[in-house]
């Protein structure tokens, strides 16, 4: 189980930042004035939560092994 949690955490830590870079380049991410749109904000929140859960998974796995 611990290995699965670690793999899940590592996968998410690798994948989500790459996706976020793509979101930042998307024309829907900023309005004409250069301000962040809801598209960018929503994706940033979702990615932030996913990364937080990834770190939590890794921490729980490490604690579980000990």
N, C-alpha and C positions, 0 to 999 in steps of 0.2 A: 504494500500500500504506500509506503514511504517513497519508493521509487516512482510510482505513478504520480504522486503529488509533486515530486521534484521535476519529473519530465513535463508535467503540466505547467509548472511555474516557469521553467526555462523556455518552453515553447512560446508561452505568452509574452515573456520578456523579449524574445527575439522578434516575434511577429508584429505586435502592436506598434512599436515605434516606427517600423517600416510603413505600416498602414497610415500612421499619423503624418508622416512626411508626404505621402500621397494626398492626404486630405488638405494639408497646407498649400499644396500646389494647385488644388482644384479652384476654378474660378468662382465657385459658389461660397468659398471660405471667407471672402472679403467683399464688402460692398464697393461702390464707386469711389467712396472717400477713403477706402483702405481699412475701414473698421471691421472687426470680426463679426460675422453673421451668426445666426442661430445654428446654421449648419456646422460651422467650426466649433462653436461652444458645446453643442450637444455631443459631437464626436470627441472633443477633448475630455468631457466628463466621462463618457463611456470608456474611453481608453484609460483614463486615470483610474477608474474603478477596477478595470480588468488588470491593470498592473499592480494595484494594491492587493487584489485577490491572489495574483501570482506570487507576490512576495510572501503573503500570509501562508499560501500553500507550501512554499519552501520552508518557512520557519516551522510550521506544524510538522512537516516531515522530519526535519532535523530534531525537533523535540521528541517526536515519536520514536526515533531510532535510539535516542539516549535512554 
